[in-house]
Amino acid sequence: MPTLPVRRPRHFASDNNSGVCPEAWAALQEVNSGHLAGYGDDPWTARACDLIREFFETPCEVFFVFNGTAANALALATLCRPYHAVLCHEHAHIRHDECGAPAFFGGGTSLHTIAGEHGKLRPREIDAAVRDHFPLHSSKPGALSLTQTTECGTVYRPREIQALSAVAHRHGLRVHLDGARFANAVASLGVAPADLSWRAGVDILSLGLTKNGGLHAEAIVVFDRELARDVDYRIKQAGQLASKMRFLAASWIGLLGTGAWLTHARHANTMARKLATALQPLKGARLLHPTQANGVFIDLPPRVIQGLHRRGWHFYVFEGETGCRLMCSWDTTESDIEALVADARTLS
């Protein structure tokens, strides 16, 4: 066996790269005791579902899955028939990062992509996309999928989601929200989770806390309970039904039960703002999108990008050849930022 380093450095490639936060780890240890019924018929899973209902202030239906791809794809399969199209932003995660899973689990459901500034869609673009549909000969629009926070690190305000949901519902479309970084949006806006979801017209939500310090902390949250019929069968068929479900439930108990979800999201957002402020004055640097959550999208000179990579810093070139994405996590520290910025200054 290779000898692994005891301490691994923190980087900015993804908030998925961070470890499990203390609150989730403590909950995992707590549920790891004795024998309990499997497949979700245990008190820990019931408690986690109740916490999510309290979180949203509504009697929603909750289904735990292993990852965000499954949450998104199965949620969309619930909303759509195989002949439907999902309207989404051109940079949406469901288009670029899920290997055709929405089409696979939807039996052929297609994606209709729409451009929008800073990763966001507008009502008139949704209206135009539906009206441009050629009946019978092209896939019928069946759902609108939004991302919160967006793939460009921006956030939708409640009134923006309300407006988008209204035009979607007017055309008979259901509304899905990809909430892999939903907590960061809530922390950024200082509003109730309900205001960014069902109160704003969202029918079904892919909710994730994995990026916020959880482990396999992904769930499908169904606000229109009629839609929840047979979702459990979809999950079983997709190989997403956990036999030891309490271990998927544990992170939700640790993060929601203690309030750590908001503490960690606020911290990650704060670190991103500090990083953006420190990098922006560099010669040749230019912010590509507003820093509204835990991601910094910034154009950096090629020599700086290459030099930082040579020095061992991990981050993605996300847009074109010089548009970088740097993600902050629940465990990002000011010293991490200072070290990266010091190297960047030396190279600029």
C-alpha positions as CSV (number, residue, x, y, z in Angstrom):
1,M,0.0,0.0,0.0
2,P,1.3,3.5,-0.8
3,T,2.0,5.8,2.0
4,L,-0.4,8.8,1.9
5,P,0.3,12.2,3.3
6,V,-1.4,12.9,6.7
7,R,-2.4,16.4,5.6
8,R,-3.6,17.2,2.2
9,P,-3.6,20.9,1.1
10,R,-6.8,22.7,0.3
11,H,-7.4,23.9,-3.2
12,F,-10.0,25.7,-5.3
13,A,-10.9,23.2,-8.0
14,S,-14.3,22.2,-6.5
15,D,-16.2,22.3,-3.3
16,N,-16.6,18.6,-3.8
17,N,-12.9,18.2,-3.0
18,S,-13.3,19.1,0.7
19,G,-13.9,16.5,3.3
20,V,-16.9,15.8,5.5
21,C,-17.6,18.6,8.0
22,P,-17.5,17.8,11.8
23,E,-21.3,18.0,12.2
24,A,-22.0,15.4,9.5
25,W,-19.1,13.2,10.7
26,A,-20.5,13.2,14.2
27,A,-24.0,12.2,12.9
28,L,-22.4,9.4,10.9
29,Q,-20.8,8.1,14.0
30,E,-24.0,8.3,15.9
31,V,-26.1,6.3,13.5
32,N,-23.3,3.7,13.3
33,S,-24.6,1.8,16.3
34,G,-26.7,-1.3,16.6
35,H,-29.1,-2.9,14.0
36,L,-31.9,-1.0,12.3
37,A,-34.3,-1.7,9.5
38,G,-32.9,-1.0,6.0
39,Y,-34.1,0.8,2.9
40,G,-35.2,3.9,4.9
41,D,-37.6,2.3,7.4
42,D,-35.6,3.6,10.4
43,P,-36.0,6.5,12.8
44,W,-32.9,8.3,11.5
45,T,-34.2,8.5,8.0
46,A,-37.6,9.6,9.3
47,R,-35.9,12.4,11.3
48,A,-33.9,13.6,8.3
49,C,-37.1,13.8,6.2
50,D,-38.8,15.8,9.0
51,L,-35.9,18.2,9.2
52,I,-36.1,18.8,5.5
53,R,-39.9,19.5,5.8
54,E,-39.1,21.9,8.7
55,F,-36.4,23.5,6.5
56,F,-39.0,24.2,3.8
57,E,-42.0,24.8,6.1
58,T,-44.2,22.5,4.1
59,P,-45.2,18.8,4.0
60,C,-43.1,17.8,1.0
61,E,-42.1,14.3,0.0
62,V,-38.3,13.5,0.4
63,F,-36.3,10.8,-1.4
64,F,-32.6,10.3,-0.7
65,V,-30.1,9.3,-3.5
66,F,-26.4,8.9,-3.7
67,N,-25.5,11.8,-6.0
68,G,-26.7,14.9,-7.7
69,T,-26.8,13.4,-11.2
70,A,-29.3,10.9,-10.0
71,A,-31.3,13.6,-8.2
72,N,-31.5,15.7,-11.3
73,A,-32.2,13.0,-13.8
74,L,-34.8,11.2,-11.7
75,A,-36.5,14.5,-10.8
76,L,-36.8,15.4,-14.5
77,A,-37.9,11.9,-15.4
78,T,-40.7,12.4,-12.9
79,L,-41.8,15.6,-14.7
80,C,-41.4,14.5,-18.3
81,R,-42.4,11.9,-20.9
82,P,-39.9,10.6,-23.4
83,Y,-41.2,13.0,-26.1
84,H,-40.7,16.1,-23.8
85,A,-37.9,18.7,-23.9
86,V,-36.5,20.3,-20.8
87,L,-35.7,24.0,-21.2
88,C,-32.5,24.9,-19.4
89,H,-29.6,27.4,-19.6
90,E,-26.9,26.6,-22.1
91,H,-24.4,26.2,-19.3
92,A,-26.6,24.0,-17.1
93,H,-25.1,21.1,-15.2
94,I,-27.7,18.8,-16.7
95,R,-26.3,19.6,-20.1
96,H,-22.6,19.6,-19.7
97,D,-21.8,17.3,-16.7
98,E,-24.3,14.5,-16.5
99,C,-23.4,12.2,-19.4
100,G,-26.9,12.3,-20.9
101,A,-28.5,11.0,-17.7
102,P,-31.7,13.1,-18.1
103,A,-32.3,11.5,-21.5
104,F,-31.3,8.0,-20.2
105,F,-33.7,8.0,-17.2
106,G,-36.3,10.0,-19.1
107,G,-36.4,7.4,-21.9
108,G,-35.4,10.0,-24.5
109,T,-36.2,13.3,-22.9
110,S,-34.2,16.0,-24.7
111,L,-32.7,19.3,-23.5
112,H,-33.5,22.6,-25.2
113,T,-30.8,25.1,-24.2
114,I,-31.2,28.8,-23.9
115,A,-28.5,31.5,-23.6
116,G,-28.6,34.0,-20.7
117,E,-26.3,36.5,-19.1
118,H,-24.3,35.3,-16.0
119,G,-25.9,31.9,-16.1
120,K,-29.5,33.1,-15.6
121,L,-32.6,32.8,-17.7
122,R,-35.4,35.4,-18.2
123,P,-39.1,34.9,-18.6
124,R,-39.2,36.3,-22.2
125,E,-36.6,33.7,-23.2
126,I,-38.7,30.9,-21.8
127,D,-41.8,32.3,-23.5
128,A,-40.0,32.5,-26.8
129,A,-38.6,28.9,-26.5
130,V,-42.1,27.5,-25.9
131,R,-43.7,29.5,-28.8
132,D,-40.9,28.5,-31.2
133,H,-41.8,24.8,-30.6
134,F,-42.9,23.2,-33.9
135,P,-45.9,21.0,-32.8
136,L,-45.6,17.3,-33.3
137,H,-42.3,17.5,-35.2
138,S,-40.1,18.6,-32.4
139,S,-39.9,17.6,-28.7
140,K,-42.7,19.2,-26.7
141,P,-41.5,21.5,-23.9
142,G,-42.4,19.7,-20.7
143,A,-40.3,21.2,-17.9
144,L,-38.1,24.2,-17.1
145,S,-34.9,23.5,-15.1
146,L,-33.2,26.2,-13.2
147,T,-29.9,26.1,-11.3
148,Q,-29.5,27.7,-7.9
149,T,-26.8,28.8,-7.5
150,T,-26.1,29.0,-11.3
151,E,-23.2,27.5,-13.1
152,C,-21.7,31.0,-13.2
153,G,-21.9,31.5,-9.4
154,T,-24.8,33.9,-9.5
155,V,-28.1,33.6,-7.6
156,Y,-31.7,33.9,-8.5
157,R,-33.8,36.2,-6.2
158,P,-37.2,35.0,-5.2
159,R,-39.0,37.4,-7.5
160,E,-36.9,36.1,-10.5
161,I,-37.8,32.5,-9.8
162,Q,-41.5,33.5,-9.3
163,A,-41.5,35.2,-12.7
164,L,-39.8,32.2,-14.5
165,S,-42.2,29.7,-12.8
166,A,-45.2,31.8,-13.7
167,V,-44.4,31.8,-17.4
168,A,-43.5,28.1,-17.3
169,H,-46.8,27.2,-15.6
170,R,-48.7,29.4,-18.0
171,H,-47.4,27.1,-20.8
172,G,-48.1,23.9,-18.9
173,L,-44.5,23.3,-17.9
174,R,-43.4,22.0,-14.5
175,V,-40.5,23.6,-12.8
176,H,-37.4,21.8,-11.5
177,L,-34.6,23.4,-9.5
178,D,-31.1,22.0,-9.4
179,G,-30.1,23.0,-5.9
180,A,-26.6,21.5,-5.5
181,R,-25.5,24.8,-4.0
182,F,-28.9,25.8,-2.7
183,A,-27.6,26.5,0.8
184,N,-25.1,29.1,-0.7
185,A,-28.0,30.9,-2.4
186,V,-30.0,31.0,0.8
187,A,-27.0,32.3,2.7
188,S,-26.2,34.9,0.0
189,L,-29.8,36.3,-0.1
190,G,-30.7,35.9,3.6
191,V,-34.2,34.6,2.7
192,A,-36.1,31.5,3.8
193,P,-35.6,28.3,1.8
194,A,-39.3,28.3,1.0
195,D,-39.0,31.6,-0.7
196,L,-36.5,30.2,-3.2
197,S,-38.5,27.0,-3.9
198,W,-42.2,26.1,-3.5
199,R,-43.3,29.6,-2.6
200,A,-41.7,30.8,-5.9
201,G,-43.4,28.1,-7.9
202,V,-40.9,25.3,-7.9
203,D,-42.5,21.9,-8.2
204,I,-39.5,19.6,-7.6
205,L,-36.0,20.2,-6.2
206,S,-32.8,18.4,-6.4
207,L,-31.3,19.4,-3.0
208,G,-27.7,18.9,-2.2
209,L,-25.6,19.4,0.9
210,T,-22.6,17.3,-0.2
211,K,-20.8,20.5,-1.4
212,N,-21.6,22.0,2.0
213,G,-19.8,19.3,4.0
214,G,-22.1,16.4,3.8
215,L,-21.5,12.8,2.6
216,H,-23.9,11.5,-0.1
217,A,-26.2,14.3,1.0
218,E,-28.5,14.5,-2.0
219,A,-32.2,14.4,-2.1
220,I,-35.2,14.8,-4.4
221,V,-37.7,17.0,-2.7
222,V,-41.2,17.0,-4.2
223,F,-43.4,19.9,-3.4
224,D,-46.4,18.9,-5.5
225,R,-47.2,15.7,-3.7
226,E,-49.2,14.2,-6.6
227,L,-45.9,14.1,-8.5
228,A,-44.3,12.0,-5.8
229,R,-46.3,8.9,-6.8
230,D,-44.0,6.1,-7.8
231,V,-40.8,8.2,-7.4
232,D,-39.6,5.5,-5.0
233,Y,-39.9,2.9,-7.8
234,R,-37.8,5.1,-10.1
235,I,-35.2,5.3,-7.4
236,K,-35.1,1.6,-6.9
237,Q,-35.0,0.9,-10.6
238,A,-32.1,3.3,-11.0
239,G,-30.0,1.6,-8.3
240,Q,-30.3,4.6,-6.0
241,L,-32.1,2.9,-3.1
242,A,-29.6,2.6,-0.2
243,S,-29.9,-0.5,1.9
244,K,-28.3,1.2,4.9
245,M,-30.3,4.4,4.3
246,R,-29.6,5.9,7.7
247,F,-26.0,6.6,6.5
248,L,-27.4,8.8,3.7
249,A,-29.7,10.5,6.2
250,A,-27.0,11.2,8.7
251,S,-25.5,14.2,7.0
252,W,-28.9,15.9,6.8
253,I,-29.3,15.4,10.6
254,G,-25.8,16.8,11.3
255,L,-26.1,19.8,9.0
256,L,-29.8,20.8,9.3
257,G,-30.2,19.7,12.9
258,T,-27.4,21.9,14.2
259,G,-27.8,24.8,11.7
260,A,-24.3,24.1,10.4
261,W,-25.7,24.1,6.8
262,L,-26.1,27.9,7.0
263,T,-22.9,28.5,8.9
264,H,-20.8,26.6,6.4
265,A,-22.5,28.2,3.4
266,R,-22.0,31.7,4.8
267,H,-18.3,30.9,5.4
268,A,-17.8,29.6,1.9
269,N,-19.5,32.7,0.4
270,T,-17.4,35.0,2.6
271,M,-14.2,33.3,1.5
272,A,-15.2,33.7,-2.2
273,R,-15.8,37.4,-1.7
274,K,-12.4,37.8,-0.1
275,L,-10.7,35.8,-2.9
276,A,-12.4,37.9,-5.6
277,T,-11.5,41.1,-3.9
278,A,-7.8,40.0,-3.6
279,L,-7.5,38.8,-7.1
280,Q,-9.3,41.5,-9.0
281,P,-6.5,44.2,-8.7
282,L,-3.9,41.9,-10.4
283,K,-2.7,43.1,-13.7
284,G,-4.8,41.5,-16.5
285,A,-7.4,40.2,-14.1
286,R,-11.1,40.7,-14.8
287,L,-14.2,39.3,-13.0
288,L,-16.4,37.4,-15.5
289,H,-19.5,37.2,-13.3
290,P,-20.6,38.8,-10.0
291,T,-19.3,36.8,-7.0
292,Q,-22.7,36.1,-5.3
293,A,-22.0,32.7,-3.7
294,N,-19.0,30.5,-3.2
295,G,-17.5,30.6,-6.7
296,V,-15.1,33.2,-8.2
297,F,-15.1,33.4,-12.0
298,I,-12.2,35.5,-13.2
299,D,-10.1,36.0,-16.3
300,L,-6.4,35.6,-15.5
301,P,-3.3,36.1,-17.7
302,P,-2.1,32.7,-19.2
303,R,1.3,33.1,-17.4
304,V,-0.5,33.4,-14.0
305,I,-2.7,30.4,-14.7
306,Q,0.2,28.2,-15.9
307,G,2.4,29.4,-13.0
308,L,-0.2,28.6,-10.4
309,H,-0.8,25.2,-11.8
310,R,3.0,24.5,-11.8
311,R,3.1,25.5,-8.2
312,G,0.5,22.9,-7.4
313,W,-2.7,25.0,-7.2
314,H,-5.7,23.1,-8.4
315,F,-8.5,25.0,-10.2
316,Y,-10.4,24.8,-13.5
317,V,-10.1,27.0,-16.6
318,F,-13.8,27.1,-17.0
319,E,-14.5,29.6,-19.8
320,G,-12.4,29.8,-22.9
321,E,-8.7,29.7,-22.4
322,T,-8.3,32.1,-19.5
323,G,-11.6,32.2,-17.7
324,C,-10.9,30.5,-14.3
325,R,-13.3,29.1,-11.8
326,L,-12.1,29.0,-8.2
327,M,-14.5,27.4,-5.6
328,C,-14.4,28.0,-1.9
329,S,-15.6,25.4,0.6
330,W,-16.8,25.1,4.1
331,D,-13.2,24.5,5.2
332,T,-11.5,27.2,3.1
333,T,-9.3,29.5,5.3
334,E,-8.0,33.0,4.9
335,S,-4.5,31.6,4.9
336,D,-5.5,29.4,1.8
337,I,-6.5,32.6,0.0
338,E,-3.5,34.5,1.1
339,A,-1.2,31.8,-0.1
340,L,-2.9,31.6,-3.5
341,V,-3.0,35.3,-4.0
342,A,0.7,35.7,-3.0
343,D,1.7,33.3,-5.7
344,A,-0.6,35.0,-8.2
345,R,1.0,38.4,-7.4
346,T,4.4,37.0,-7.9
347,L,3.5,35.6,-11.3
348,S,1.6,38.6,-12.6
